[in-house]
Amino acid sequence: MKIQIVVAAHKPYRMPKDPVYLPVQAGRALHEPLAWQGDDTGENISAKNGEYCELTCLYWAWKNLDADAAGMCHYRRYFAGRRTGPKWERILTGEQAERLLERAPVLLPKPRRYYIDTNFGEYSHAHNGDDLAEARKILAERSPAAAEAYDRVMARTWGHRFNMFVMKREQLDRYCAWIFDILFELERRIDISDYDPYNRRVFGFISERLLDVWLEAEHIQYLDVPVVNLESQHWPRKIAAFVKRRLWPKKLARKHG
């Protein structure tokens, strides 16, 4: 099985030596080129990187890679093939990925659990919940089953994050066709011109929440795989920010297009 896992990156960084990994510069159309494959060749949306973040790498991989299975991770975050040992030695290998894909067509990072908040509540406290609600309207127009899956997923207190996964080609094609159709329509409907640079990444944030919707609506089998982070996750700071957002949410204005 030929597997290619895109490593989305925007700055120079050490990369795994395993040939299963392909470093891809995100948003190369907007920045000085690095010594890696750019997401601006072939059919691409590289110029949308400010709004779609790592999804410009995913779109490039979908449209341009020839592989039996493909996926995406981040230059500081990978799937783990081992639970112990030095971090760089714990990164999932191509052989390990192939064995896992024999068990299920989709590999995902272990879900993040919020415990005291739902997926929709967590998103609304950190971003503009109206944008996520608008995505539901699009789902309802296209598939009642997907809208029902959305309601179930948004009521949960856990979800798969990071826009990280490895999928066999059939599932990758189906997922990318689905998610980009929704996001491109959402882009036409909302006006984010007043958003700060962080919140302009709305389409990347929303895709993280919709992955579980697609999995559930399409009854896709998957495996949860541990994640290895190469840098500190600053959990005390993240937890404090999560609680602060829940107690004192900021309303982010958004205009309809």
N, C-alpha and C positions, 0 to 999 in steps of 0.2 A: 504494500500500500504506500503510495506516495503522499506524504503529509507535509504541508507547509504551514508553519505558525508564524504569522506576522508579529514582529515586535514593534509596536508603535512607539516612536521616539521623536523628540523635537530638539535634542541637544546631544553632543558627543557623550558616549557612555560605554562602558564595557559591555560586550555582548556574549551570549553563550556560543561555544564552539560547535555544538551539535548542528549539523547541516539542516535539521528540521526547522531551525529558526531562521527567519528572514527579516533583518532589520529594515524598517521602512520609515522614512522621514515623513512625519505628519505635517500637512500644510506647506509642502515644499514650494508651491506656487506663490506663497506669501513671504517666504524667508530665504535667507542665504542657503545654498545647497550644502548638505553634509555628504560625506563619502559613503552614502548608502543609497539603496533604491529609494526613489521618491514616490509619493502618492500622486504625482502630477503627470504620469505617462499613460498612454492608452486612454481608455474611457475612464474619466475620473471626476471627482468633485473637490479636488484639493483646495480650490479657492474658497470653499465653504468651511474651512477648518475652524475659523473663529466661532462658528455656531454649532458645528458638528463634532468638534474635537477629534478623538481617535477614530470616529466613524468614517472619516475620509480615507483612512488606511483600510478599513473593512470594505468600503465600496471598491477601492482599487483592487483589493485581493479578489473580491467576488467577480469583477469584470475582467481581470487580466491574468490571474493565476491558473495554471493547468495542474490540478492536483486531485487525488482521490478523496482527500479530506483536507480541510483548512481551518484556520482559526486565528485568534488574536490574543495577545497578552500585552503587557506594558514593560518598558525598559527597566522598571524597578519592581515589577510584580509578575510572578510566573506561577504556573501550576507546579506542584511539588511531586516528585517521584519517590522521594524518601522523606521521612518525618524527622530524622536526626542527621547531624553532621554539619559541616560548614555550609553556609547558605548557597554558595555557587554550586556545590556538589549535590544539592538537594533538588535542583531544577529538573523537571520532567524531561526524559530523553525521548527521542523519536521511537525507539523500541518499546518503551513503556506506554507511550501514547497509542501505538498500534495495538498493543495487547488490551488496553482499556476500551478502544473503539470496537473490539471484537465482542465486548459485553453490552455496549449501548452505542447508538449513533451520535450521541452528543455528550461532551464533557463540559462540566460547569464548575466554577469555584464554589466551595462550601458556602451556603447562604449566610448572609448577615442577619442577625436577630436584634430587634429593637425592644422587645419585651413590653415597654410601656407605651408604644405608639404603633399605629398601623402604617402600612406602606404609603397610603395617601396622606395620612397625617404628617409623617416624617417629611415627605416631599413638600407639602404645603408650608411647613414651618421653615424649611430651608430655601424654598424657591416660590414660584407663583403657582398655586394649585389650580388656578383657572386654566393654565396651559395644559396641564395633565387632564383636566376635565374636558377640554376641547378635543384632546386626542380620543377620549371615550366617545364623543359624538361622531367622530370619523369612523371608529370601530363599529358603532351601531349602524351606521349607514352601509357599511360593507358586509358585516356579519353579526347577526344577533348573538350567535354562539360566542364570538370573540368579546362582545360587550358584556355578556354574562360572566365570562372568564375574568375580564377586567374587574368586575365588581367583587368577585371572590378573592382575587389576588390583592386588590387594594385594601381589603378588610383584614388581611393577615398582618402579623407582626414580624415577618421574615421575608427575605427575597434575595435572589442572586444579583450581585452587583458587578461593577467594574467593566462591563462590556467585554468580558473575557469568556472565551469558549473555544472548543474545537468541535467541528461537525463534519460528518461525512458529506460528500458533495451534494447528494440529494437534499439533505436537510439544510445545508448552507444556502443552496439556491432558493429553496422555499422561504427560509427565514429572511434573507436579504431582500427578496422581491416584496415580501410582506411589510417589513419594517420601513424600507425606504419609500414605499408607496404611501404609508401613513405619514412619515415625517415630511415628505415633500408637500403633501396636502396641508399638513399643519403649518408649514412654513408660509404657505399662501394665505392662511387664515389669520395669523397673529402678527402683530407689529411689535418688534422687540427693539426698535430704534432707540428707546430711552434706557435700555438695560445697560448695566455696567459690564465690563469684559467678562467677568465670572459668570453672570447670569445669562449672557448672550450664548453660552454653551448649552442652551436649553434643549436642543435636539439630542445631544449626547446624554444629558441627564434623563430625558424622558425615555430614550431607548433602553436605558438600564431597567426601568420599571416595566416596560412592555415585553421584555424577553420572556418573563414568566407567564404573561398572558398568552403569548404565542404557544409556548410549550403546553400549557393546559388546554387551550382551545383546539390544538391539533393533536393532542394525546401523544406527545413525543416522549419517548423513553430517554432518560439521561442518567449520568453518574455524577455525583458530587466528588470533587477532587480537592485535597488540601492545597493551600496557597503558600508560597514562600515570598516574603517581602524582603528585598535586599537592603532597605533602609528602615530606620525607626518609624513606627506608626504613630508615635506621640499620643497614645491612648488616653492619658489623663486630660490632655487638651481637647481631644475629640469628644470625649464624654461630656466635659464641661460645656462645650459649644452646643452639643445635642440638647442638653438639659436647658441651656439658656434659650435656644430657639423655641423649645416647647413652651417655656414659661412666658417669654416675651417675643413672640413672633413679629417679624417685620413684614408689613404688607407691601408687596412689590407690584407696582402699577403695571398694567399691560393694556395696550390698545388693540382692538380688533382691526385686522386689515380690511 
